[in-house]
Amino acid sequence: MRNNVRVLVMSAMFIALIVLVILNISFPNGIGGVIHFGDSLLFIGAAVLPKPYSLIVAALGPGIFNLVSPLGLVMWFPFTIVIKPIMALCFTNKGDAILGPIRNRIAPFLAAGINTVLYAVGNMILFDGWAGGIASLPGLIIQGVGSIAFFFVFAFALDIAKVKRRLQMN
């Protein structure tokens, strides 16, 4: 029971952090989307939380941002609640460290690639067909590279502090 409460609280914390980080540290990319570091926190959550919870966090954190963003991104909500959990599936919460499993060292690259491809498809659907999808690629790639870099820095710092072992989420 105590572990369930811990997982629920951590999940709620990750959802709130993702929304707050994207709301406060995001930059319009000039083509209707944003560059942000919320995906880095999504990656950390996916490497810490049990799978069902990490998928919910991945859908709700960025999804809520789409709904409350002053940038008018509500149209992205259906895409986000599908794409972000797919990204979270790349990670595992096994092991005592975030970067411990080799899977979590490869996962950010896969997740950023998934994000880039699927949001480009979303842009194709919402805007101008192929032209909209291709035009969105630079912003999506920049967002992915930033998210990967921040994930490794943040995960490394958390692993040095042995945060995951102390949380005992497995």
Protein Blocks (a to p, Z undefined) as FASTA:
>chain_A
ZZmmmmmmmmmmmmmmmmmmmmmmccdehiopacdfklmmmmmmmmmmcfklmmmmmmmm
mmmmmmmpcnlpmlmmmmmmmmmmmmmmmpccedjbfklpmmlmmmmmmmmmmmmmmmmm
mmmmmngpjmlmmmmmmmmmmmmmmmmmmmmmmmmmmmmnommmmnomZZ
